[in-house]
Amino acid sequence: MIKKLSSSDNNLTNDFVDNSERVLKDTVKILQTCMATITVAKTDTENKQKQISTEQTTTKETPKNDNQLIQQKELIIEDLNNKYQQLTQLVEQKNKKHEEELA
């Protein structure tokens, strides 16, 4: 929580430094949370891709034609792009909220 700046000149500097340290620590926490979220999303996506790849090699159905494979890859890419955009928006929202709290 940010402290109210005191009216005396001596404490003003100390309060400002304390507030700055708190803001930096909060920013680090936010960025760590964002990075952890991105890492989990990336891992999930990689696991899904591996699972899809495994399912394709283990199925005894007739192989898919090239158009179906291309469509499937495009869907995966589109899904990844959507997740990336969602995470980017989340980071931007948190940064905006954090900047508003500082103002």
C-alpha positions as a Markdown table, in Angstrom:
| # | Residue | x | y | z |
|---|---|---|---|---|
| 1 | Met | 0.0 | 0.0 | 0.0 |
| 2 | Ile | 1.3 | 3.4 | -0.9 |
| 3 | Lys | 2.0 | 5.8 | 2.0 |
| 4 | Lys | 0.8 | 9.3 | 2.1 |
| 5 | Leu | 3.7 | 11.7 | 1.6 |
| 6 | Ser | 4.4 | 13.6 | 4.8 |
| 7 | Ser | 4.5 | 17.4 | 5.0 |
| 8 | Ser | 8.0 | 17.7 | 6.3 |
| 9 | Asp | 10.9 | 17.8 | 3.9 |
| 10 | Asn | 12.9 | 15.2 | 5.8 |
| 11 | Asn | 10.2 | 12.5 | 5.6 |
| 12 | Leu | 9.0 | 13.5 | 2.1 |
| 13 | Thr | 12.2 | 12.0 | 0.6 |
| 14 | Asn | 11.9 | 8.8 | 2.7 |
| 15 | Asp | 8.3 | 8.4 | 1.9 |
| 16 | Phe | 8.9 | 8.8 | -1.8 |
| 17 | Val | 11.7 | 6.3 | -1.7 |
| 18 | Asp | 9.5 | 3.8 | 0.2 |
| 19 | Asn | 6.7 | 4.3 | -2.2 |
| 20 | Ser | 9.0 | 3.8 | -5.2 |
| 21 | Glu | 10.3 | 0.6 | -3.7 |
| 22 | Arg | 6.8 | -0.7 | -3.2 |
| 23 | Val | 5.8 | 0.2 | -6.8 |
| 24 | Leu | 8.9 | -1.6 | -8.2 |
| 25 | Lys | 8.2 | -4.7 | -6.1 |
| 26 | Asp | 4.6 | -4.7 | -7.2 |
| 27 | Thr | 5.6 | -4.3 | -10.8 |
| 28 | Val | 8.0 | -7.2 | -10.5 |
| 29 | Lys | 5.2 | -9.4 | -9.0 |
| 30 | Ile | 2.9 | -8.5 | -11.8 |
| 31 | Leu | 5.5 | -9.2 | -14.5 |
| 32 | Gln | 6.3 | -12.5 | -12.8 |
| 33 | Thr | 2.7 | -13.5 | -12.8 |
| 34 | Cys | 2.3 | -12.6 | -16.5 |
| 35 | Met | 5.4 | -14.6 | -17.4 |
| 36 | Ala | 4.1 | -17.6 | -15.4 |
| 37 | Thr | 0.8 | -17.4 | -17.2 |
| 38 | Ile | 2.5 | -17.2 | -20.6 |
| 39 | Thr | 4.7 | -20.2 | -19.7 |
| 40 | Val | 1.7 | -22.3 | -18.6 |
| 41 | Ala | -0.2 | -21.4 | -21.7 |
| 42 | Lys | 2.8 | -22.3 | -23.9 |
| 43 | Thr | 3.3 | -25.6 | -22.1 |
| 44 | Asp | -0.4 | -26.4 | -22.5 |
| 45 | Thr | -0.3 | -25.6 | -26.1 |
| 46 | Glu | 2.9 | -27.7 | -26.7 |
| 47 | Asn | 1.3 | -30.6 | -24.8 |
| 48 | Lys | -1.8 | -30.4 | -26.9 |
| 49 | Gln | 0.3 | -30.4 | -30.1 |
| 50 | Lys | 2.2 | -33.4 | -28.9 |
| 51 | Gln | -1.1 | -35.2 | -28.1 |
| 52 | Ile | -2.5 | -34.4 | -31.5 |
| 53 | Ser | 0.7 | -35.6 | -33.1 |
| 54 | Thr | 0.6 | -38.8 | -31.1 |
| 55 | Glu | -3.1 | -39.4 | -31.9 |
| 56 | Gln | -2.4 | -38.9 | -35.6 |
| 57 | Thr | 0.4 | -41.5 | -35.6 |
| 58 | Thr | -1.5 | -44.0 | -33.6 |
| 59 | Thr | -4.8 | -43.9 | -35.4 |
| 60 | Lys | -5.3 | -46.6 | -37.9 |
| 61 | Glu | -7.7 | -44.6 | -40.0 |
| 62 | Thr | -6.8 | -43.5 | -43.5 |
| 63 | Pro | -4.3 | -40.7 | -43.5 |
| 64 | Lys | -5.7 | -37.2 | -43.8 |
| 65 | Asn | -5.1 | -35.4 | -47.0 |
| 66 | Asp | -2.9 | -32.4 | -47.3 |
| 67 | Asn | -5.7 | -29.9 | -47.2 |
| 68 | Gln | -7.0 | -31.3 | -43.9 |
| 69 | Leu | -3.5 | -31.2 | -42.4 |
| 70 | Ile | -3.1 | -27.6 | -43.5 |
| 71 | Gln | -6.5 | -26.6 | -42.1 |
| 72 | Gln | -5.6 | -28.3 | -38.8 |
| 73 | Lys | -2.3 | -26.4 | -38.6 |
| 74 | Glu | -4.0 | -23.2 | -39.4 |
| 75 | Leu | -6.5 | -23.8 | -36.6 |
| 76 | Ile | -3.7 | -24.4 | -34.2 |
| 77 | Ile | -1.9 | -21.3 | -35.3 |
| 78 | Glu | -5.1 | -19.2 | -35.0 |
| 79 | Asp | -5.7 | -20.7 | -31.5 |
| 80 | Leu | -2.1 | -19.7 | -30.4 |
| 81 | Asn | -2.5 | -16.2 | -31.8 |
| 82 | Asn | -5.8 | -15.8 | -29.9 |
| 83 | Lys | -4.2 | -16.9 | -26.7 |
| 84 | Tyr | -1.2 | -14.6 | -27.3 |
| 85 | Gln | -3.6 | -11.7 | -27.9 |
| 86 | Gln | -5.5 | -12.5 | -24.7 |
| 87 | Leu | -2.3 | -12.6 | -22.6 |
| 88 | Thr | -1.1 | -9.4 | -24.2 |
| 89 | Gln | -4.4 | -7.7 | -23.3 |
| 90 | Leu | -4.2 | -9.0 | -19.8 |
| 91 | Val | -0.7 | -7.6 | -19.4 |
| 92 | Glu | -1.8 | -4.3 | -20.8 |
| 93 | Gln | -4.8 | -4.1 | -18.5 |
| 94 | Lys | -2.6 | -4.9 | -15.5 |
| 95 | Asn | -0.1 | -2.3 | -16.5 |
| 96 | Lys | -2.8 | 0.3 | -17.1 |
| 97 | Lys | -4.4 | -0.5 | -13.7 |
| 98 | His | -1.0 | -0.2 | -12.1 |
| 99 | Glu | -0.3 | 3.1 | -13.7 |
| 100 | Glu | -3.7 | 4.4 | -12.6 |
| 101 | Glu | -3.0 | 3.4 | -9.0 |
| 102 | Leu | 0.3 | 5.3 | -9.2 |
| 103 | Ala | -1.5 | 8.5 | -10.5 |
